[in-house]
């Protein structure tokens, strides 16, 4: 799906979120990347095969 040079990382790559955004819907909280990953504002995602990527925001120190 990617036509960029250099090619964007695949959806299975650890750096998959570095792919270019092809459709952004910030009002709905998601973006579609050129590797077919749907990336959500909470840092979770949906892979092209339907698998879920859990949110992975750093958690601040607990009091």
C-alpha positions in Angstrom: 0.0 0.0 0.0 2.9 2.3 0.6 4.3 4.3 -2.3 6.7 6.5 -0.2 10.4 6.5 -0.5 11.8 5.1 1.7 9.0 2.6 2.3 7.0 3.0 5.5 7.3 0.2 8.1 4.8 -2.6 7.8 1.9 -3.0 10.2 3.8 -5.9 11.9 7.0 -3.8 12.5 7.8 -2.5 15.9 8.0 1.0 14.4 4.6 0.7 12.6 3.4 4.0 13.9 6.1 5.8 11.9 4.0 5.2 8.7 2.5 8.2 6.9 -1.1 9.2 7.7 -3.4 8.8 4.7 -6.7 9.7 6.5 -7.1 11.6 9.7 -10.3 11.9 11.7 -9.2 13.7 14.9 -12.8 14.5 15.7 -13.4 10.8 15.9 -10.1 9.9 17.5 -8.4 7.8 14.8 -6.1 7.9 11.8 -5.4 5.5 9.0 -1.8 5.0 8.2 -0.4 3.9 4.8 0.4 0.4 6.2 -3.3 -0.1 6.9 -3.0 0.4 10.7 -5.8 2.3 12.3 -4.2 4.3 15.1 -6.4 5.6 17.9 -5.8 8.7 20.0 -5.3 6.6 23.1 -2.2 5.0 21.3 -4.0 1.7 20.7 -4.5 0.4 17.2 -6.2 -2.1 14.9 -4.0 -4.1 12.6 -5.1 -5.0 9.1 -5.8 -8.6 10.1 -8.1 -7.4 12.9 -5.7 -7.9 15.8 -5.7 -5.3 18.5 -2.7 -3.2 19.6 -3.2 -2.3 23.3 -2.6 1.4 24.2 1.0 1.9 25.3 1.1 5.4 26.7 3.7 5.8 29.5 2.1 5.8 32.9 3.2 8.5 35.3 4.5 7.8 38.7 1.9 6.9 41.3 1.7 8.9 44.4 
